[in-house]
């Protein structure tokens, strides 16, 4: 019996409708359920927004501290989780990436998409770029990035992940994205921070102080990132990276029962995976015993049902 099949019988009882545990060192799936099911992923979308932006930064040699982004009115008007940006606020590219990834700012995600969409248009179309929506250009680039990563079950339709039935991915695709994103030093350095403070400018050119806190509550428990997400249609979601001196894990939970289940269930996944990798024989025996105990319990239930049916027939 393979490790993955045993994992499904090992006592991992999770409320998430779709989940996956991946060995980041080997790319091996240790355990999963409905990992190919396409679902809305809420703000985990912002991982792809950041990854795509960082690819553009690298390819065009953009200075992330000197290049500035002005917050458009469309970004400032967005609801949901925000970095509390007002129209006309100016931040460096580096600060805006923090504004999106730590407090999960929808406003920052839109501002980044518009900025890098304009960058792409200016490079490719020169003076004609004003005729095209730069946000849509950036979303097109997000989907190109997804294709390059082999994310065949994904489609991105926004830079922030607010409710959109066309903005979907799967647990296995998000594992691919998470692994690629964490290989980017800039991204990894941002998502491991619990808080970030910076000075920007308001629309009048005056200094404006910002402080953001990471929405990921697992950073104090040995995790190195990645991203939270929640909308009514997507449910509570979490993409997590865990690294110690012996194991490297990528874990995905999509549509948990409650927001708090994201933390408790990810910890359960981590504990099981660490034992499975460091003590495979012990984990195998435990899984084997659990499998037959569950099988015996099911057999008892079936026999009980049959006896009840026989009684009804005899009456």
C-alpha angles and dihedrals in degrees: 000000000000122000092245093054091047090051091062088059097039100095098270098144107176132172093213114112091216129021144156141188116204132188099229092199095059104016089238118150106231097184138347147162126206088346093160095050111118111229140161108269103195114203094355079086086078090070088067091043090054094042092051092046091050091051089054091046090053096044095047096035093236116183104232095199099045099039111087133206123205114210110242122219091248090059095047090052096056119115131215123051111003143182087219094247119167126208109280096021110143125212135165117255089252093053092046091054088054089047090057101040103040107042089020092241113198087190091056092046091055092045091052092047093051093045096049092040088058090047091054093046093049091051096045105030103024110196095005095068096097090071094063132068104250093203091059089048089054092047088052087053090050089057091048088054090050091052091049090053092051093249094155095163096054138093124175120206102165138027094231109039100237113158110308124144090210094055102085143139140163134243092252092050091049089053088057091048093046093052092048094046094050089055088064106088093207092053095044092050091053101046094049092060119101093201140005133197128194144157120238134161132259125223090276094055094253122136115266124192121219129190120183131184125207115251090212108100094186096072089092091056101062098279120134099204157261136161143305127211139182137167130149091254098043098037123211110329136180136186110194139186120201123184133173133156092282110029140037118197138182115197131186130191120182124189103358121187094251136000091255091054087069091067099040095043094047089052089051090051092048094049092049093046094049090052091045092053099040099037106026095160093051091046090049092054092046091049092046092051092046091049094055093040089055091045091052092048090051090050091053091051091050092050091050090052091049092051091052090051092050091052091053091050093049091050 
